[in-house]
Amino acid sequence: MYSLGQSVRMRGAAGEPIPSPFKGLAKLDAEFRRGELSVVAAAGGTGKSVVALNLAIQSNVPTLYFSADSTAATQLSRATAIITGDDVKGIKRKLHAGEFEEYSGVLAQRWWQRFSYSARPTPAEIELHLETYREIFNIYPHLVVIDNITNVEAGGANNADEFTFSLEGLCDYLNELARETHAHVMAMHHVVGEYADGLKPVPQSGLRGKISRVPSLILTIHKEIDGMDGRTLNISPVKNRDGFEDSSGETFASYDFNTRNVRLADVEIADAF
């Protein structure tokens, strides 16, 4: 056990926010702190992976991204588009045509950002990758993304109660992982059917499995579409131990989603890119 004075030295990097491109969320006191677990929940296709990838790429911190929900081709094309600003469709065409050499240099500069594409990673596999990362770079990653939490293979569930317990158990496990490694662990998650269209604010009660107990930060996402391929993602802090929260989901920060280069930018500074 430790005194309060000793706890200052024991804290290490825990509690430090990682750099974030999301200024609107920062104004709402929603920060991604090392040593803590966050959950980002939304309907399928709304933009959970886009939010996670923009955080990883734009923050440019040491990252380990478990991409169970998207293929290597998808994530590579999106990440390259975010970094370079080039059209993601053109990038993917060049990738499949074997004409990707022009991007080799810029991607090589991101050697500390690593991806795993296992469709059903187990906790043991997650730990193996974390320890391998530490062995190679002599540090744990500052950001670990689990995309999606329901893709983690943690044993079967025979009924709804067991399913809920399994998700809560995974959150407990990921929260402990965050504390031990001083990484910010971000887990993507789904919402209940009432919010499956992604078009209205999602409250804290809208998460599948009711897993709100453990995470320090829970963000939900809903979208606005203007009919001309324009899209806005609204991100709501519905739980936040360190700052403002609105469990209804009605308070949110808005982001312009550039579908051409997959970049997110705060609406009020969208012209900065």
C-alpha positions in Angstrom: 0.0 0.0 0.0 1.1 3.6 -0.6 0.7 6.9 1.1 -0.7 9.9 -0.8 2.9 11.2 -1.2 4.1 7.8 -2.5 1.1 7.7 -4.9 2.6 10.7 -6.7 5.6 8.6 -7.7 3.5 5.5 -8.4 1.2 7.3 -10.8 3.6 7.2 -13.7 2.0 8.1 -17.0 -1.5 7.1 -15.8 -4.0 9.9 -16.2 -2.1 11.8 -18.8 -4.3 12.6 -21.8 -2.9 11.6 -25.2 -2.9 14.3 -27.9 -6.3 14.5 -29.5 -7.4 16.2 -32.8 -10.9 16.5 -31.3 -11.0 20.0 -29.9 -14.8 20.1 -29.5 -14.7 17.0 -27.2 -11.8 18.6 -25.3 -14.1 21.6 -24.7 -16.6 19.2 -23.1 -13.8 17.8 -20.9 -13.8 14.5 -22.8 -10.1 13.4 -23.0 -8.5 10.1 -23.7 -6.3 9.4 -20.7 -3.6 6.9 -20.4 -4.3 4.0 -18.0 -8.1 4.3 -18.6 -10.7 2.5 -20.7 -13.1 4.3 -23.1 -16.0 2.9 -25.1 -17.2 4.4 -28.4 -20.6 3.1 -29.4 -22.7 3.7 -32.5 -24.8 2.0 -35.1 -23.1 -0.1 -37.7 -21.6 2.1 -40.5 -21.9 5.3 -38.6 -18.2 6.0 -38.1 -16.8 4.2 -35.0 -13.7 3.0 -36.9 -13.3 6.4 -38.6 -13.2 8.1 -35.2 -10.7 5.6 -33.8 -8.4 5.7 -36.8 -8.5 9.5 -36.9 -7.5 9.6 -33.2 -4.6 7.2 -33.8 -3.3 8.8 -37.0 -3.9 12.4 -36.2 -2.5 12.1 -32.7 0.5 10.3 -34.1 1.2 8.4 -30.8 2.5 4.8 -30.4 -0.5 2.7 -31.2 -1.6 -0.9 -31.3 -4.8 -1.2 -33.3 -6.8 -4.5 -33.2 -8.8 -4.2 -36.4 -11.1 -7.3 -36.2 -13.9 -5.4 -38.0 -12.0 -4.1 -41.0 -9.5 -5.7 -43.4 -5.9 -4.6 -43.9 -6.8 -3.1 -47.3 -9.5 -0.9 -45.8 -7.5 0.3 -42.9 -4.3 0.9 -45.0 -6.3 2.9 -47.6 -8.0 5.0 -44.9 -4.9 5.6 -42.9 -3.0 6.6 -46.0 -5.8 9.0 -47.0 -5.8 10.6 -43.5 -2.0 11.1 -43.6 -1.7 12.4 -47.2 -5.1 13.9 -47.9 -5.4 11.9 -51.1 -8.6 10.4 -52.3 -9.2 7.1 -50.4 -10.8 5.4 -53.5 -7.8 6.3 -55.7 -5.4 5.0 -53.0 -7.3 1.7 -52.8 -7.1 1.3 -56.6 -3.4 1.8 -56.5 -3.0 -0.7 -53.7 -4.9 -3.4 -55.6 -3.0 -2.5 -58.8 0.4 -2.9 -57.1 1.1 0.8 -57.7 1.6 1.8 -54.1 5.3 2.7 -54.1 4.7 6.5 -53.8 3.3 6.0 -50.3 6.1 3.8 -49.0 8.1 6.7 -47.6 5.3 8.4 -45.7 4.0 5.1 -44.2 7.5 4.1 -43.2 7.6 7.1 -40.9 4.7 5.6 -38.9 6.7 2.6 -37.7 5.3 2.9 -34.1 1.7 2.4 -35.3 1.0 -1.3 -35.6 -2.2 -3.2 -36.6 -3.5 -6.7 -35.9 -6.1 -8.0 -38.3 -7.2 -11.2 -36.5 -11.0 -11.5 -36.9 -11.5 -13.1 -33.4 -8.6 -12.1 -31.2 -8.4 -13.7 -27.8 -7.2 -12.0 -24.6 -4.1 -14.1 -24.8 -3.4 -12.9 -28.3 -4.0 -9.3 -27.2 -1.5 -9.7 -24.4 1.0 -11.4 -26.8 0.9 -8.5 -29.2 1.3 -6.0 -26.3 4.3 -7.8 -24.9 5.8 -8.1 -28.4 5.3 -4.3 -28.9 7.1 -3.6 -25.7 9.9 -6.0 -26.6 10.4 -4.2 -30.0 10.1 -0.6 -28.8 10.9 -0.8 -25.1 7.5 0.8 -24.3 3.9 -0.2 -24.3 1.7 1.7 -26.8 0.1 4.8 -25.6 -3.2 3.9 -27.4 -4.7 0.5 -27.8 -7.8 0.2 -30.0 -10.2 -2.8 -29.8 -12.4 -2.7 -32.9 -14.9 -4.1 -31.9 -15.2 -5.4 -28.4 -17.7 -8.0 -29.4 -15.1 -9.5 -31.8 -12.9 -10.5 -28.9 -13.2 -14.2 -28.3 -14.0 -14.6 -24.6 -16.1 -17.7 -24.6 -19.6 -18.5 -25.6 -22.8 -17.1 -24.1 -26.0 -19.2 -24.0 -28.5 -16.4 -23.0 -28.8 -12.7 -22.7 -27.6 -12.6 -19.0 -24.4 -14.5 -19.9 -23.9 -12.2 -22.9 -24.1 -9.1 -20.6 -21.7 -10.7 -18.1 -19.3 -11.6 -20.9 -19.2 -8.0 -22.1 -18.8 -6.7 -18.5 -16.0 -9.2 -17.9 -14.2 -8.0 -21.1 -14.5 -4.4 -19.9 -13.0 -5.4 -16.6 -10.2 -7.1 -18.4 -9.5 -4.2 -20.7 -9.7 -1.7 -17.9 -7.1 -3.8 -16.0 -5.0 -3.9 -19.1 -5.1 -0.2 -19.4 -3.9 0.2 -15.8 -1.1 -2.3 -16.2 0.3 -0.8 -19.4 -0.6 2.9 -18.9 -2.2 2.8 -22.4 -5.5 4.4 -23.2 -7.6 1.5 -24.3 -10.5 2.4 -26.6 -13.1 -0.3 -27.4 -15.7 0.1 -30.2 -19.2 -1.2 -29.4 -22.7 -1.4 -30.9 -26.0 0.0 -29.8 -29.5 -1.4 -29.4 -31.9 -1.7 -32.2 -33.8 1.5 -31.4 -30.7 3.5 -32.5 -29.6 1.2 -35.4 -30.2 3.8 -38.1 -27.5 6.0 -36.6 -29.6 9.2 -37.1 -30.5 10.2 -33.6 -28.5 10.8 -30.4 -27.7 7.7 -28.5 -28.1 7.8 -24.7 -25.9 5.9 -22.2 -28.8 3.3 -22.0 -28.6 2.7 -25.7 -25.4 0.6 -25.5 -25.8 -3.1 -26.2 -25.2 -5.3 -23.1 -25.5 -2.3 -20.6 -21.7 -2.2 -20.1 -21.6 1.3 -18.7 -20.2 0.4 -15.2 -16.5 0.1 -16.0 -15.3 2.6 -18.7 -14.1 6.0 -17.5 -15.4 7.5 -20.7 -18.3 6.5 -23.0 -18.9 8.3 -26.3 -21.8 7.7 -28.6 -22.0 8.8 -32.2 -24.9 9.7 -34.5 -24.7 11.2 -38.0 -26.2 13.9 -40.2 -26.3 13.5 -44.0 -27.0 16.4 -46.3 -28.0 14.4 -49.3 -24.9 15.5 -51.3 -22.4 13.0 -49.8 -21.7 15.5 -47.0 -21.7 14.0 -43.5 -21.4 15.2 -40.0 -20.6 13.0 -37.0 -21.9 14.1 -33.7 -20.0 12.7 -30.7 -21.7 12.7 -27.3 -20.0 12.2 -23.9 -22.6 10.1 -22.1 -20.3 9.1 -19.3 -17.2 10.9 -18.2 -15.6 10.4 -14.8 -13.2 13.4 -15.3 -15.6 16.0 -16.7 -18.8 17.0 -18.4 -21.3 14.3 -19.3 -24.9 14.2 -20.5 -26.3 10.6 -20.3 -29.1 11.6 -22.7 -26.6 12.0 -25.6 -28.2 15.3 -26.5 -25.0 17.3 -25.9 -22.3 16.6 -28.5 -19.3 17.9 -30.4 -19.8 17.9 -34.2 -17.2 16.9 -36.8 -17.1 17.3 -40.5 -16.4 13.9 -42.1 -14.6 14.3 -45.4 -15.6 11.1 -47.2 -12.9 11.8 -49.8 -9.9 11.5 -47.5 -11.6 10.1 -44.4 -10.5 13.0 -42.2 -12.5 14.3 -39.3 -12.3 18.0 -38.4 -14.1 20.1 -35.8 -17.0 21.8 -37.6 -15.9 25.3 -36.5 -12.4 24.7 -37.8 -13.3 22.4 -40.7 -11.5 24.7 -43.2 -8.2 24.2 -41.4 -7.3 21.2 -43.7 
